[in-house]
Amino acid sequence: MYDHHQQPDLVRPRDGRVLAGVCAGLGRRFGLDPWAARALFVLVLMVLPGSQLLVYPILWIAIPNEQPRATWIPSAQPPAAAH
């Protein structure tokens, strides 16, 4: 069953970003260090010069932003019962 609150496998993380988090997200998804993912991204895109101007913005739009983790905040104590 699909959980609507589950993060997708490929997201742009909130931490470790340099520009938009595209390479950090790709690195996290494929088990690479973010800097290794950035270097690989640049090397791959050097095959088609100028393609980074097209590919990076498309990935920026296509890869969802990481949602903040829900934190549990204890609720206030209920008021004491009136005597």
N, CA and C of each residue as an Amber inpcrd file, in Angstrom:
protein
   249
   0.8470000  -1.1750000   0.0000000   0.0000000   0.0000000   0.0000000
   0.8960000   1.2430000   0.0000000   0.5020000   2.2450000  -0.7170000
   1.2820000   3.4810000  -0.8280000   0.9710000   4.3980000   0.3450000
   2.0240000   4.8610000   1.0070000   1.8750000   5.7950000   2.1220000
   2.0620000   7.2060000   1.5830000   1.0410000   8.0330000   1.6900000
   1.1100000   9.3930000   1.1540000   2.1080000  10.2710000   1.8940000
   2.5010000   9.8760000   3.0850000   3.4360000  10.6750000   3.8760000
   4.8790000  10.2320000   3.6790000   5.0890000   9.1960000   2.9070000
   6.4350000   8.6770000   2.6660000   7.1560000   9.5590000   1.6560000
   8.4460000   9.8130000   1.9130000   9.2620000  10.6030000   0.9960000
   9.5370000   9.8000000  -0.2760000   9.5400000  10.4510000  -1.4410000
   9.9830000   9.7470000  -2.6440000  11.4640000   9.4100000  -2.5250000
  11.9250000   8.4560000  -3.3210000  13.3310000   8.0490000  -3.2440000
  14.2870000   9.1480000  -3.6790000  13.8660000   9.9780000  -4.6020000
  14.7300000  11.0250000  -5.1290000  14.1550000  12.3790000  -4.7400000
  14.8280000  13.0550000  -3.8250000  14.4080000  14.3900000  -3.3840000
  15.6260000  15.2980000  -3.3210000  15.3850000  16.6000000  -3.3690000
  16.4560000  17.5770000  -3.1810000  16.5460000  17.8590000  -1.6920000
  17.6380000  17.4480000  -1.0320000  17.7310000  17.5960000   0.4210000
  17.7860000  19.0590000   0.8470000  17.3590000  19.3070000   2.0660000
  17.3870000  20.6600000   2.6220000  18.7900000  21.0330000   3.0820000
  19.6130000  20.0470000   3.4110000  20.9800000  20.3360000   3.8620000
  21.9670000  19.8060000   2.8220000  23.1260000  20.4200000   2.7240000
  24.1550000  19.9740000   1.8020000  23.9910000  20.4950000   0.3880000
  23.1540000  21.4990000   0.2070000  22.9410000  22.0720000  -1.1130000
  24.0560000  23.0490000  -1.4620000  24.3580000  23.1490000  -2.7400000
  25.2290000  24.2110000  -3.2200000  24.3700000  25.2140000  -3.9890000
  23.5470000  24.7220000  -4.8910000  22.6530000  25.6060000  -5.6350000
  21.2080000  25.2290000  -5.3110000  20.7160000  24.1780000  -5.8900000
  19.3250000  23.7730000  -5.6680000  19.2140000  22.3930000  -5.0430000
  20.3200000  21.7020000  -4.8840000  20.2870000  20.3830000  -4.2690000
  20.0930000  19.2400000  -5.2440000  20.1620000  19.5140000  -6.5360000
  19.9510000  18.4620000  -7.5360000  21.0340000  17.3940000  -7.4220000
  22.2890000  17.7880000  -7.4400000  23.3820000  16.8020000  -7.3720000
  23.4410000  16.1350000  -6.0030000  23.1560000  16.8750000  -4.9440000
  23.1300000  16.2660000  -3.6050000  22.0270000  15.2130000  -3.5330000
  20.8860000  15.4990000  -4.1390000  19.7900000  14.5290000  -4.1690000
  20.1280000  13.3060000  -4.9990000  20.7420000  13.5260000  -6.1590000
  21.1600000  12.3970000  -6.9970000  22.2080000  11.5520000  -6.2810000
  23.1660000  12.2200000  -5.6170000  24.1930000  11.4920000  -4.8740000
  23.5970000  10.6600000  -3.7570000  22.6740000  11.2590000  -3.0120000
  22.0290000  10.5390000  -1.9080000  21.2530000   9.3350000  -2.4410000
  20.5600000   9.5220000  -3.5460000  19.7440000   8.4380000  -4.1140000
  20.5910000   7.2650000  -4.5790000  21.7780000   7.5580000  -5.1530000
  22.6230000   6.4930000  -5.6940000  23.7940000   6.1450000  -4.7920000
  23.7960000   6.6410000  -3.5510000  24.8130000   6.2640000  -2.5740000
  26.1770000   6.8890000  -2.8070000  26.2050000   8.0810000  -3.3760000
  27.4620000   8.7780000  -3.6370000  27.5970000   9.9840000  -2.7160000
  28.8300000  10.3660000  -2.4700000  29.0950000  11.6150000  -1.7750000
  28.5820000  12.7480000  -2.6610000  27.9950000  13.8140000  -2.0760000
  27.4780000  14.8990000  -2.9080000  28.5210000  15.5000000  -3.8560000
  29.7740000  15.6130000  -3.4040000  30.8050000  16.1890000  -4.2760000
  31.1740000  15.2340000  -5.4010000  31.1460000  13.9500000  -5.1430000
  31.3920000  12.9750000  -6.2100000  30.2480000  13.0190000  -7.2270000
  29.0170000  13.1800000  -6.7380000  27.8670000  13.2770000  -7.6400000
  27.9650000  14.5390000  -8.4910000  28.4210000  15.6370000  -7.8910000
  28.5840000  16.8830000  -8.6530000  29.6390000  16.7170000  -9.7440000
  30.7600000  16.0990000  -9.3860000  31.8370000  15.8940000 -10.3590000
  31.3670000  14.9810000 -11.4920000  30.6720000  13.9180000 -11.1480000
  30.1570000  13.0020000 -12.1670000  29.1270000  13.6980000 -13.0530000
  28.2850000  14.5070000 -12.4680000  27.2810000  15.2620000 -13.2190000
  27.9580000  16.1670000 -14.2460000  28.9930000  16.8720000 -13.8120000
  29.7230000  17.7610000 -14.7160000  30.4230000  16.9580000 -15.8180000
  31.0480000  15.8530000 -15.4490000  31.7370000  15.0310000 -16.4520000
  30.7740000  14.4780000 -17.5020000  29.6210000  13.9990000 -17.0400000
  28.6360000  13.4560000 -17.9700000  28.1120000  14.5570000 -18.8860000
  27.8640000  15.7310000 -18.3360000  27.3110000  16.8090000 -19.1460000
  28.3430000  17.4510000 -20.0700000  29.6390000  17.1680000 -19.8460000
  30.6620000  17.6950000 -20.7400000  30.6270000  17.0070000 -22.1040000
  29.9720000  15.8550000 -22.1580000  29.8340000  15.1440000 -23.4230000
  29.0210000  15.9950000 -24.4040000  28.0050000  16.6690000 -23.8920000
  27.1700000  17.5530000 -24.7100000  27.2990000  18.9690000 -24.1490000
  28.2560000  19.7550000 -24.6090000  28.4640000  21.0960000 -24.0660000
  27.1900000  21.9450000 -24.1230000  26.9350000  22.6240000 -23.0270000
  25.7510000  23.4670000 -22.9300000  24.5250000  22.7430000 -22.4350000
  24.5740000  21.4130000 -22.3740000  23.4020000  20.6610000 -21.9440000
  23.0650000  20.9160000 -20.4770000  24.0800000  21.2940000 -19.6720000
  23.7980000  21.5690000 -18.2730000  22.8450000  22.7530000 -18.1180000
  22.8360000  23.6440000 -19.0900000  21.9140000  24.7720000 -19.0380000
  20.4720000  24.3260000 -19.2430000  20.2940000  23.1640000 -19.8200000
  18.9670000  22.6150000 -20.0410000  18.6200000  21.5420000 -19.0120000
  19.5480000  20.6370000 -18.7500000  19.2800000  19.4910000 -17.8830000
  19.1050000  19.8970000 -16.4140000  19.9890000  20.7320000 -15.8920000
  19.9260000  21.0840000 -14.4680000  18.6000000  21.7640000 -14.1020000
  18.1460000  22.7780000 -14.8550000  16.8480000  23.3770000 -14.4960000
  15.6810000  22.4020000 -14.6050000  15.7400000  21.4890000 -15.5620000
  14.6660000  20.4960000 -15.6820000  14.6580000  19.5930000 -14.4520000
  15.8440000  19.1430000 -14.0220000  15.9120000  18.3050000 -12.8220000
  15.4990000  19.0940000 -11.5770000  15.8480000  20.3670000 -11.5340000
  15.4730000  21.2380000 -10.4090000  13.9520000  21.2630000 -10.2560000
  13.2650000  21.3400000 -11.3830000  11.8000000  21.3720000 -11.3500000
  11.2270000  19.9790000 -11.1000000  11.8230000  18.9570000 -11.6970000
  11.2620000  17.6060000 -11.6460000  11.4730000  16.9030000 -10.3080000
  12.5940000  17.1750000  -9.6340000  12.8890000  16.4910000  -8.3740000
  12.2490000  17.2740000  -7.2330000  11.3910000  16.6290000  -6.4580000
  10.7140000  17.3580000  -5.3810000  11.6680000  17.7490000  -4.2580000
  11.3140000  18.8150000  -3.5790000  12.0590000  19.2940000  -2.4250000
  11.7980000  18.3620000  -1.2440000  12.7980000  18.1110000  -0.4500000
  12.6360000  17.2680000   0.7290000  11.6940000  17.9540000   1.7110000
  10.7500000  17.1940000   2.2190000   9.8090000  17.7320000   3.1960000
  10.4600000  17.7360000   4.5680000  10.1560000  18.7340000   5.3870000
  10.7270000  18.7290000   6.7400000  10.2260000  17.5220000   7.5120000
  11.0940000  17.0090000   8.3280000  10.7120000  15.8560000   9.1590000
   9.7500000  16.3230000  10.2460000   8.7420000  15.5150000  10.4770000
   7.7860000  15.8370000  11.5360000   8.4680000  15.6250000  12.8810000
   8.3230000  16.5920000  13.7290000   8.8860000  16.4670000  15.0750000
   7.7450000  16.3650000  16.0700000   7.9460000  15.5610000  17.0520000
   6.9280000  15.3710000  18.0610000   7.1100000  16.4280000  19.1230000
   6.0680000  17.1740000  19.3720000   6.0790000  18.1980000  20.4200000
   5.0590000  17.7750000  21.4540000   5.5280000  17.5530000  22.6800000
   4.5740000  17.1180000  23.7040000   3.5180000  18.1890000  23.9350000
   2.2950000  17.7440000  24.0670000   1.2060000  18.6980000  24.2920000
   1.2500000  19.2000000  25.7250000   0.6270000  20.3170000  25.9280000
   0.5790000  20.8950000  27.2760000  -0.2440000  19.9800000  28.1700000
   0.0600000  20.0110000  29.4300000  -0.6690000  19.2010000  30.4030000
  -2.1190000  19.6800000  30.4520000  -3.0570000  18.7500000  30.5420000
  -4.4630000  19.1800000  30.6360000  -4.6760000  19.9290000  31.9410000
  -5.6020000  20.8680000  31.9400000  -5.8680000  21.6140000  33.1770000
  -6.3700000  20.6950000  34.2700000  -6.0220000  21.0460000  35.4950000
  -6.4490000  20.2390000  36.6480000  -7.9670000  20.3130000  36.7720000
  -8.5440000  19.2050000  37.1760000  -9.9960000  19.1570000  37.3290000
 -10.4370000  20.0570000  38.4840000 -11.5490000  20.7560000  38.2800000
 -12.0840000  21.6460000  39.3460000 -12.6970000  20.7860000  40.4280000
 -12.5020000  21.2080000  41.6670000 -13.0550000  20.4410000  42.8050000
 -14.3640000  20.9730000  43.1900000
